[in-house]
Amino acid sequence: MHIGACLTEFCKEQQLEATGCWRCPQCKVDREGKQSMTLWNLPDLLTFHLKRFSASSRWREKISTRVDFPLTGLNMREWCAKESPLFRESNDEVFIYDLVGVVNHYGGMTGGHYVATCKATACSPDGDEDVAYNFNGAGITDAETGEEEAAPNTRWSLVRSKEKETSSNAASKLVAESAEPLWLQFDDDLVKPIPPRNVVTETAYVLFY
């Protein structure tokens, strides 16, 4: 299932029966009606909380359906109200989001474990994050001047240099030296790089764009 199908289901028109769902403010009588939802504005940080549980008074279970979501270029235009001021913008950039983090839940309804996956943001030597980064290891590009600066020797160094080159460390090194954006998995105090293709899983619970 794609995240777009979830958004469409969330925003779809619903029929309301005359069973106390809606009371007309004019005649003060319960009426049938219809309701739907569209987005009027979009936040700087867009968060999705996937409802991964089904429950009733007698039973409950976790939903482990895989929801596919894009790492880049999520376009929210389809779910925004056409009268929204967003459509007055001259380009589509106001509708486009890139993924920056995922909270994953492992386990069931009575217990489990949370693991975070985050897209790494490169910093300048003085700790400033307001820079663009070329993830192939060539260095940092200043966001204002466009001039490339030398990359620190410790960039993306996630394993201690004195440790032996185990198979796990070798895999981490390959990911860190990849031209693809760097994604890190945070499992308590264990931090390791993972390939972008491993970010989307059936354990995804909360998405940050």
Summary of the structure (lengths in Angstrom):
residues: 209
radius of gyration: 22.6
end to end distance: 18.5
largest distance: 78.4
contacts: 461
relative contact order: 0.17
helix: 16%
strand: 31%
